[in-house]
Amino acid sequence: MLFLADESCDFAVVRALRAAGYDVTAAAELVGGAPDTVVAGLAVGEARVLLTEDKDFGQLVYATGHATSGGVLIRFPAGARRTVGAAVVAVATTFGDRLIGQFAVVEPGRVRLGRPMRQ
């Protein structure tokens, strides 16, 4: 499975997924400062599931119908930040390809898969 981490995504998530063998591109390494629509387009163009901590991506996809390959919204409060990388790796391992085309919300101890997204 392929992932694209937007600039709001904690880099601990990128490092943890890479260490677990996942192919992860970080928007900050490619198109730093790019608008959300550009980052979302890059994810679609490369068939990558978007990793974000920015609720605006959910709005972009659901309100405007912007195409996507799937998205994972990470919602971890400051007190749980040390576990965020491991939690996202566990989600990737548990759900695998089911994340493609879905919108998932990951919180400490909880994962919600939303409705399928427009691809």
DSSP file (Angstrom, degrees, kcal/mol; ACC not computed):
  #  RESIDUE AA STRUCTURE BP1 BP2  ACC     N-H-->O    O-->H-N    N-H-->O    O-->H-N    TCO  KAPPA ALPHA  PHI   PSI    X-CA   Y-CA   Z-CA
    1    1 A M              0   0    0      0, 0.0    22,-1.1     0, 0.0     2,-0.4   0.000 360.0 360.0 360.0 144.4    0.0    0.0    0.0
    2    2 A L  E     -a   23   0A   0     45,-0.4    47,-2.8    20,-0.1     2,-0.3  -0.859 360.0-169.8-109.0 139.6    1.2    3.5   -0.8
    3    3 A F  E     -ab  24  49A   0     20,-2.5    22,-2.3    -2,-0.4     2,-0.4  -0.922  14.2-160.1-126.3 152.2    0.8    6.5    1.4
    4    4 A L  E     -ab  25  50A   0     45,-2.4    47,-3.1    -2,-0.3     2,-0.5  -0.979  14.0-154.3-128.4 119.0    1.2   10.3    1.1
    5    5 A A  E     -ab  26  51A   0     20,-2.9    22,-3.3    -2,-0.4    23,-0.4  -0.815  12.6-142.3 -93.3 124.3    1.7   12.3    4.3
    6    6 A D    >   -     0   0    0     45,-2.7     3,-1.5    -2,-0.5    22,-0.1  -0.249  33.7 -94.0 -76.8 175.3    0.6   15.9    4.0
    7    7 A E  T 3  S+     0   0    0      1,-0.3     4,-0.1    20,-0.1    -1,-0.1   0.719 123.0  59.0 -66.6 -20.6    2.6   18.6    5.8
    8    8 A S  T 3  S+     0   0    0     43,-0.1     2,-0.3     2,-0.1    -1,-0.3   0.658  82.5 103.8 -80.9 -14.0    0.3   18.5    8.9
    9    9 A C  S <  S-     0   0    0     -3,-1.5     5,-0.1    42,-0.3    -4,-0.1  -0.525  84.3-110.7 -74.1 127.4    1.1   14.8    9.5
   10   10 A D    >>  -     0   0    0     -2,-0.3     3,-1.9     1,-0.2     4,-0.9  -0.337  20.8-134.0 -55.2 128.8    3.5   14.2   12.4
   11   11 A F  H 3> S+     0   0    0      1,-0.3     4,-2.7     2,-0.2     5,-0.2   0.694 101.8  74.3 -66.0 -16.3    6.7   12.9   10.8
   12   12 A A  H 3> S+     0   0    0      1,-0.2     4,-2.2     2,-0.2    -1,-0.3   0.839  94.4  53.3 -61.0 -31.5    6.8   10.2   13.5
   13   13 A V  H <> S+     0   0    0     -3,-1.9     4,-2.6     2,-0.2     5,-0.2   0.923 108.4  48.3 -67.5 -45.4    4.0    8.6   11.4
   14   14 A V  H  X S+     0   0    0     -4,-0.9     4,-2.5     1,-0.2     5,-0.2   0.942 113.9  46.4 -59.9 -49.3    6.1    8.7    8.3
   15   15 A R  H  X S+     0   0    0     -4,-2.7     4,-2.6     1,-0.2    -1,-0.2   0.913 113.2  49.2 -61.4 -43.7    9.1    7.2   10.0
   16   16 A A  H  X S+     0   0    0     -4,-2.2     4,-1.5     2,-0.2    -1,-0.2   0.919 113.0  46.2 -64.6 -44.0    7.1    4.5   11.7
   17   17 A L  H  <>S+     0   0    0     -4,-2.6     5,-2.6     2,-0.2     4,-0.2   0.917 113.5  49.0 -65.7 -42.4    5.4    3.5    8.5
   18   18 A R  H ><5S+     0   0    0     -4,-2.5     3,-1.7    -5,-0.2    -2,-0.2   0.919 109.6  52.1 -61.6 -42.8    8.7    3.5    6.5
   19   19 A A  H 3<5S+     0   0    0     -4,-2.6    -1,-0.2     1,-0.3    -2,-0.2   0.810 106.5  54.8 -63.4 -29.1   10.3    1.4    9.3
   20   20 A A  T 3<5S-     0   0    0     -4,-1.5    -1,-0.3    -5,-0.2    -2,-0.2   0.426 126.9-101.1 -84.4   1.5    7.4   -1.1    9.0
   21   21 A G  T < 5S+     0   0    0     -3,-1.7    -3,-0.2     1,-0.3     2,-0.2   0.528  74.4 141.0  96.1   6.6    8.1   -1.4    5.2
   22   22 A Y      < -     0   0    0     -5,-2.6     2,-0.8    -6,-0.2    -1,-0.3  -0.557  56.6-118.5 -83.7 148.9    5.4    0.8    3.8
   23   23 A D  E     +a    2   0A   0    -22,-1.1   -20,-2.5    -2,-0.2     2,-0.5  -0.780  43.8 173.6 -86.1 107.9    6.0    3.1    0.9
   24   24 A V  E     -a    3   0A   0     -2,-0.8     2,-0.4   -22,-0.2   -20,-0.2  -0.976  18.4-166.8-126.0 125.2    5.4    6.6    2.2
   25   25 A T  E     -a    4   0A   0    -22,-2.3   -20,-2.9    -2,-0.5     2,-0.5  -0.894  15.0-144.3-104.0 139.3    6.0    9.9    0.4
   26   26 A A  E >>  -a    5   0A   0     -2,-0.4     3,-1.4   -22,-0.2     4,-0.9  -0.917   6.5-146.4-105.7 125.4    6.0   13.1    2.5
   27   27 A A  H >> S+     0   0    0    -22,-3.3     4,-2.8    -2,-0.5     3,-0.8   0.850  99.9  62.9 -56.3 -35.4    4.5   16.2    0.8
   28   28 A A  H 34 S+     0   0    0    -23,-0.4     4,-0.5     1,-0.3    -1,-0.3   0.805 103.2  49.4 -61.0 -29.0    7.0   18.3    2.7
   29   29 A E  H <4 S+     0   0    0     -3,-1.4    -1,-0.3     2,-0.1    -2,-0.2   0.696 125.8  25.2 -81.6 -19.9    9.8   16.5    0.9
   30   30 A L  H << S+     0   0    0     -4,-0.9    -2,-0.2    -3,-0.8    -3,-0.2   0.826 137.9   8.8-109.7 -51.6    8.2   17.0   -2.6
   31   31 A V  S >< S-     0   0    0     -4,-2.8     3,-2.2    -5,-0.2    -3,-0.2  -0.348  74.1-170.0-135.3  51.1    5.9   20.0   -2.7
   32   32 A G  T 3  S+     0   0    0     -4,-0.5    -4,-0.1     1,-0.3    -3,-0.0  -0.147  74.8  13.2 -49.7 132.2    6.4   21.9    0.6
   33   33 A G  T 3  S+     0   0    0      1,-0.2    -1,-0.3     0, 0.0    -5,-0.1   0.492  89.8 149.4  81.1   3.8    3.8   24.6    1.1
   34   34 A A    <   -     0   0    0     -3,-2.2    -1,-0.2    -7,-0.1    -3,-0.1  -0.363  53.0-100.0 -70.2 148.8    1.6   23.4   -1.7
   35   35 A P    >>  -     0   0    0      0, 0.0     4,-2.0     0, 0.0     3,-0.7  -0.250  34.2-106.4 -63.8 157.9   -2.2   24.0   -1.4
   36   36 A D  H 3> S+     0   0    0      1,-0.2     4,-3.0     2,-0.2     5,-0.2   0.851 119.4  57.7 -54.3 -38.9   -4.4   21.1   -0.2
   37   37 A T  H 3> S+     0   0    0      1,-0.2     4,-2.0     2,-0.2    -1,-0.2   0.861 106.7  48.5 -64.1 -34.9   -5.8   20.6   -3.7
   38   38 A V  H <> S+     0   0    0     -3,-0.7     4,-2.2     2,-0.2    -1,-0.2   0.920 113.0  46.9 -69.5 -44.0   -2.3   20.1   -5.1
   39   39 A V  H  X S+     0   0    0     -4,-2.0     4,-2.2     2,-0.2    -2,-0.2   0.925 113.1  48.9 -64.2 -44.4   -1.4   17.6   -2.4
   40   40 A A  H  X S+     0   0    0     -4,-3.0     4,-2.1     1,-0.2    -1,-0.2   0.897 111.1  51.0 -61.6 -40.2   -4.7   15.7   -2.9
   41   41 A G  H  X S+     0   0    0     -4,-2.0     4,-2.8    -5,-0.2    -1,-0.2   0.876 108.0  52.2 -64.7 -38.0   -4.1   15.6   -6.6
   42   42 A L  H  X S+     0   0    0     -4,-2.2     4,-1.7     2,-0.2    -2,-0.2   0.909 108.4  51.1 -63.8 -42.2   -0.6   14.2   -6.0
   43   43 A A  H  <>S+     0   0    0     -4,-2.2     5,-3.3     2,-0.2     4,-0.3   0.919 113.4  44.7 -61.4 -43.6   -2.1   11.5   -3.9
   44   44 A V  H ><5S+     0   0    0     -4,-2.1     3,-1.4     3,-0.2    -2,-0.2   0.931 110.6  54.2 -65.1 -45.9   -4.6   10.6   -6.6
   45   45 A G  H 3<5S+     0   0    0     -4,-2.8    -1,-0.2     1,-0.3    -2,-0.2   0.800 117.9  35.7 -60.6 -30.0   -2.0   10.7   -9.3
   46   46 A E  T 3<5S-     0   0    0     -4,-1.7    -1,-0.3    -5,-0.2    -2,-0.2   0.294 110.3-119.2-105.7   8.1    0.2    8.2   -7.5
   47   47 A A  T < 5 +     0   0    0     -3,-1.4   -45,-0.4    -4,-0.3     2,-0.4   0.908  60.9 153.9  53.7  47.8   -2.7    6.2   -6.1
   48   48 A R      < -     0   0    0     -5,-3.3    21,-0.5    -6,-0.2     2,-0.4  -0.858  49.2-122.0-108.8 141.1   -1.6    6.9   -2.5
   49   49 A V  E     -b    3   0A   0    -47,-2.8   -45,-2.4    -2,-0.4     2,-0.4  -0.684  36.0-124.2 -76.6 128.5   -3.8    7.0    0.6
   50   50 A L  E     -bc   4  71A   0     20,-2.6    22,-3.1    -2,-0.4     2,-0.5  -0.618  19.5-158.0 -82.3 128.9   -3.5   10.5    2.1
   51   51 A L  E     +bc   5  72A   0    -47,-3.1   -45,-2.7    -2,-0.4     2,-0.3  -0.921  27.7 155.4-104.0 126.9   -2.4   10.8    5.7
   52   52 A T  E     - c   0  73A   0     20,-2.6    22,-3.2    -2,-0.5   -45,-0.0  -0.983  47.0-161.8-149.7 158.1   -3.4   14.0    7.4
   53   53 A E  S    S+     0   0    0     -2,-0.3     2,-0.6    20,-0.2    20,-0.1   0.148  72.8 101.2-117.2  11.9   -4.1   15.7   10.7
   54   54 A D    >   -     0   0    0      1,-0.1     3,-1.7    21,-0.0     4,-0.5  -0.880  59.8-157.9-104.4 112.5   -5.9   18.5    8.9
   55   55 A K  T 3> S+     0   0    0     -2,-0.6     4,-1.6     1,-0.3     3,-0.4   0.688  85.5  79.3 -63.6 -17.0   -9.7   18.3    9.0
   56   56 A D  H 3> S+     0   0    0      1,-0.2     4,-2.7     2,-0.2    -1,-0.3   0.796  84.0  61.8 -61.3 -27.9   -9.8   20.5    5.9
   57   57 A F  H <> S+     0   0    0     -3,-1.7     4,-2.3     2,-0.2    -1,-0.2   0.904 102.1  50.1 -67.0 -39.2   -8.9   17.5    3.7
   58   58 A G  H  > S+     0   0    0     -4,-0.5     4,-2.8    -3,-0.4     5,-0.4   0.913 112.1  48.2 -61.1 -42.3  -12.1   15.8    4.8
   59   59 A Q  H  X>S+     0   0    0     -4,-1.6     4,-2.3     1,-0.2     5,-0.8   0.912 109.9  52.7 -63.4 -43.3  -14.0   19.0    3.9
   60   60 A L  H  X5S+     0   0    0     -4,-2.7     6,-1.3     3,-0.2     4,-0.8   0.909 116.2  39.2 -59.3 -43.7  -12.2   19.1    0.5
   61   61 A V  H  X5S+     0   0    0     -4,-2.3     4,-0.9     4,-0.2    -2,-0.2   0.939 125.0  33.7 -75.5 -48.5  -13.2   15.6   -0.3
   62   62 A Y  H  <5S+     0   0    0     -4,-2.8    -3,-0.2    -5,-0.2    -2,-0.2   0.893 123.2  41.2 -79.7 -39.9  -16.7   15.4    1.0
   63   63 A A  H  <5S+     0   0    0     -4,-2.3    -3,-0.2    -5,-0.4    -1,-0.1   0.885 129.5  26.8 -77.3 -37.9  -17.9   19.0    0.4
   64   64 A T  H  <<S-     0   0    0     -4,-0.8    -2,-0.2    -5,-0.8    -3,-0.2   0.582  98.1-125.9-102.1 -11.3  -16.4   19.4   -3.0
   65   65 A G     <  +     0   0    0     -4,-0.9    -4,-0.2    -6,-0.2    -3,-0.2   0.739  41.6 178.3  72.5  21.7  -16.3   15.8   -4.2
   66   66 A H        -     0   0    0     -6,-1.3    -1,-0.2     1,-0.1    52,-0.2  -0.341  34.8-106.6 -58.1 133.9  -12.6   16.1   -5.0
   67   67 A A        +     0   0    0     52,-0.1     2,-0.3    50,-0.1    52,-0.2  -0.260  47.8 172.3 -62.3 150.3  -11.3   12.7   -6.2
   68   68 A T        -     0   0    0     50,-2.1     3,-0.1   -24,-0.1   -19,-0.1  -0.987  43.7-138.7-155.5 159.9   -9.1   10.7   -3.8
   69   69 A S  S    S-     0   0    0      1,-0.5    32,-2.6   -21,-0.5    33,-0.3   0.365  80.2 -67.6 -98.3   1.3   -7.5    7.4   -3.3
   70   70 A G        -     0   0    0     31,-0.3   -20,-2.6    30,-0.3    -1,-0.5  -0.469  51.0-130.5 126.4 160.9   -8.5    7.3    0.3
   71   71 A G  E     -cd  50 103A   0     31,-2.9    33,-2.9    28,-0.3     2,-0.5  -1.000   6.8-156.9-149.2 148.1   -7.6    9.3    3.4
   72   72 A V  E     -cd  51 104A   0    -22,-3.1   -20,-2.6    -2,-0.3     2,-0.6  -0.970  12.8-159.4-125.5 113.4   -6.6    8.8    7.0
   73   73 A L  E     -cd  52 105A   0     31,-3.3    33,-3.0    -2,-0.5     2,-0.6  -0.842  10.7-152.5 -93.8 120.8   -7.4   11.6    9.4
   74   74 A I  E     - d   0 106A   0    -22,-3.2     2,-0.5    -2,-0.6    33,-0.2  -0.851  15.2-179.6-100.3 120.7   -5.2   11.3   12.5
   75   75 A R        +     0   0    0     31,-3.2   -22,-0.1    -2,-0.6    -2,-0.0  -0.782  17.5 152.6-123.7  84.1   -6.7   12.9   15.7
   76   76 A F        -     0   0    0     -2,-0.5     5,-0.1    31,-0.2    31,-0.1  -0.962  35.5-136.6-117.6 123.2   -4.3   12.4   18.6
   77   77 A P    >   -     0   0    0      0, 0.0     3,-2.0     0, 0.0     4,-0.4  -0.261  34.4 -97.7 -71.7 166.0   -4.2   14.9   21.5
   78   78 A A  G >  S+     0   0    0      1,-0.3     3,-1.2     2,-0.2     4,-0.3   0.840 121.6  58.6 -53.3 -39.0   -0.9   16.1   22.9
   79   79 A G  G 3  S+     0   0    0      1,-0.2    -1,-0.3     2,-0.1     3,-0.1   0.634 111.1  41.1 -69.3 -13.4   -1.0   13.6   25.7
   80   80 A A  G X  S+     0   0    0     -3,-2.0     3,-1.8     1,-0.1     4,-0.3   0.282  79.9 108.1-115.2   8.1   -1.1   10.6   23.3
   81   81 A R  G X   +     0   0    0     -3,-1.2     3,-1.4    -4,-0.4     4,-0.4   0.794  67.7  67.3 -60.5 -30.2    1.4   11.9   20.7
   82   82 A R  G 3  S+     0   0    0     -4,-0.3    -1,-0.3     1,-0.3     4,-0.2   0.696 104.4  44.9 -67.5 -15.3    4.1    9.4   21.6
   83   83 A T  G <> S+     0   0    0     -3,-1.8     4,-2.3     1,-0.1    -1,-0.3   0.399  83.3  98.5-105.1   1.7    2.0    6.5   20.3
   84   84 A V  H <> S+     0   0    0     -3,-1.4     4,-2.2    -4,-0.3     5,-0.2   0.894  81.7  49.8 -62.9 -43.2    0.8    8.1   17.1
   85   85 A G  H  > S+     0   0    0     -4,-0.4     4,-2.1     1,-0.2    -1,-0.2   0.946 113.6  44.7 -60.9 -49.1    3.3    6.3   14.8
   86   86 A A  H  > S+     0   0    0     -4,-0.2     4,-2.3     1,-0.2    -1,-0.2   0.869 111.5  54.8 -63.0 -37.0    2.6    2.9   16.2
   87   87 A A  H  X S+     0   0    0     -4,-2.3     4,-1.9     2,-0.2    -1,-0.2   0.910 109.0  46.2 -65.1 -41.9   -1.1    3.5   16.1
   88   88 A V  H  X S+     0   0    0     -4,-2.2     4,-2.6     2,-0.2    -1,-0.2   0.879 111.1  52.5 -70.8 -36.5   -1.1    4.4   12.4
   89   89 A V  H  X S+     0   0    0     -4,-2.1     4,-2.5    -5,-0.2    -2,-0.2   0.920 108.8  51.2 -61.2 -42.5    1.1    1.4   11.6
   90   90 A A  H  X S+     0   0    0     -4,-2.3     4,-2.7     2,-0.2    -2,-0.2   0.889 110.2  49.1 -62.6 -39.0   -1.4   -0.8   13.4
   91   91 A V  H  X>S+     0   0    0     -4,-1.9     4,-2.9     2,-0.2     5,-0.5   0.930 111.6  48.6 -65.4 -45.3   -4.2    0.6   11.3
   92   92 A A  H  X5S+     0   0    0     -4,-2.6     4,-1.6     1,-0.2    -2,-0.2   0.898 115.5  44.9 -61.2 -40.5   -2.3    0.1    8.1
   93   93 A T  H  <5S+     0   0    0     -4,-2.5    -2,-0.2    -5,-0.2    -1,-0.2   0.909 117.6  43.2 -69.8 -43.4   -1.5   -3.5    9.1
   94   94 A T  H  <5S+     0   0    0     -4,-2.7    -2,-0.2    -5,-0.2    -3,-0.2   0.921 127.3  27.0 -70.2 -45.9   -5.1   -4.3   10.3
   95   95 A F  H ><5S+     0   0    0     -4,-2.9     3,-2.3    -5,-0.2     4,-0.2   0.734  82.2 164.5 -95.8 -24.4   -7.0   -2.7    7.5
   96   96 A G  G ><<S+     0   0    0     -4,-1.6     3,-2.0    -5,-0.5     4,-0.2  -0.101  72.2   2.8  48.0-130.5   -4.5   -2.9    4.6
   97   97 A D  G >  S+     0   0    0      1,-0.3     3,-1.3     2,-0.2    -1,-0.3   0.611 116.0  81.1 -66.1 -12.3   -6.1   -2.4    1.2
   98   98 A R  G <  S+     0   0    0     -3,-2.3    -1,-0.3     1,-0.3    -2,-0.2   0.694  82.6  66.0 -66.4 -15.5   -9.5   -1.7    2.8
   99   99 A L  G X  S+     0   0    0     -3,-2.0     3,-1.9    -4,-0.2   -28,-0.3   0.735  77.1 102.4 -74.7 -22.1   -8.1    1.9    3.4
  100  100 A I  T <  S+     0   0    0     -3,-1.3   -30,-0.3     1,-0.3     3,-0.1  -0.461  97.4   3.8 -66.3 124.6   -8.0    2.5   -0.3
  101  101 A G  T 3  S+     0   0    0    -32,-2.6    16,-4.0     1,-0.3   -31,-0.3   0.494 113.5 104.9  80.0   3.4  -11.0    4.6   -1.3
  102  102 A Q  E <   - E   0 116A   0     -3,-1.9   -31,-2.9   -33,-0.3     2,-0.6  -0.724  66.6-132.5-111.2 162.3  -12.1    5.0    2.3
  103  103 A F  E     -d   71   0A   0     12,-0.5    11,-3.8    -2,-0.3     2,-0.4  -0.976  30.7-175.3-113.1 117.7  -12.0    7.8    4.8
  104  104 A A  E     -dE  72 113A   0    -33,-2.9   -31,-3.3    -2,-0.6     2,-0.5  -0.885  17.0-153.3-114.9 144.1  -10.7    6.6    8.2
  105  105 A V  E     -dE  73 112A   0      7,-2.6     7,-2.5    -2,-0.4     2,-0.5  -0.978  12.4-161.5-115.3 124.9  -10.4    8.5   11.4
  106  106 A V  E     +dE  74 111A   0    -33,-3.0   -31,-3.2    -2,-0.5     5,-0.2  -0.931  18.3 161.7-112.6 122.1   -7.7    7.3   13.8
  107  107 A E  E >   - E   0 110A   0      3,-3.1     3,-2.5    -2,-0.5     2,-0.2  -0.858  55.8 -66.4-128.4 164.0   -7.9    8.3   17.4
  108  108 A P  T 3  S-     0   0    0      0, 0.0     3,-0.1     0, 0.0   -24,-0.0  -0.352 122.7  -6.1 -55.3 119.5   -6.2    6.7   20.5
  109  109 A G  T 3  S+     0   0    0     -2,-0.2     2,-0.3     1,-0.1    -3,-0.0   0.579 124.8  82.9  73.9  10.9   -7.8    3.3   20.9
  110  110 A R  E <   -E  107   0A   0     -3,-2.5    -3,-3.1     2,-0.0     2,-0.4  -0.993  47.7-176.1-151.7 138.8  -10.3    3.9   18.1
  111  111 A V  E     -E  106   0A   0     -2,-0.3     2,-0.5    -5,-0.2    -5,-0.2  -0.999   8.0-168.0-132.6 131.5  -10.6    3.7   14.3
  112  112 A R  E     -E  105   0A   0     -7,-2.5    -7,-2.6    -2,-0.4     2,-0.6  -0.983   8.1-154.9-120.6 125.4  -13.7    4.7   12.3
  113  113 A L  E     -E  104   0A   0     -2,-0.5    -9,-0.2    -9,-0.2    -2,-0.0  -0.876  17.9-159.1 -96.7 125.9  -14.0    3.8    8.6
  114  114 A G  E     -     0   0A   0    -11,-3.8     3,-0.1    -2,-0.6   -11,-0.1  -0.096  34.6 -59.3 -89.5-168.0  -16.3    6.2    6.8
  115  115 A R  E     -     0   0A   0      1,-0.1   -12,-0.5   -13,-0.1    -1,-0.2  -0.310  69.5 -81.5 -71.3 157.9  -18.2    5.8    3.6
  116  116 A P  E     -E  102   0A   0      0, 0.0     2,-0.3     0, 0.0   -14,-0.3  -0.245  48.4-132.1 -58.0 149.0  -16.3    5.1    0.4
  117  117 A M        -     0   0    0    -16,-4.0     2,-0.2    -3,-0.1   -50,-0.1  -0.682  24.6 -93.5-103.8 157.0  -14.8    8.1   -1.3
  118  118 A R              0   0    0     -2,-0.3   -50,-2.1   -52,-0.2   -48,-0.2  -0.514 360.0 360.0 -67.5 131.1  -15.0    9.2   -4.9
  119  119 A Q              0   0    0     -2,-0.2    -1,-0.1   -52,-0.2   -52,-0.1   0.402 360.0 360.0-110.9 360.0  -12.0    7.9   -6.8
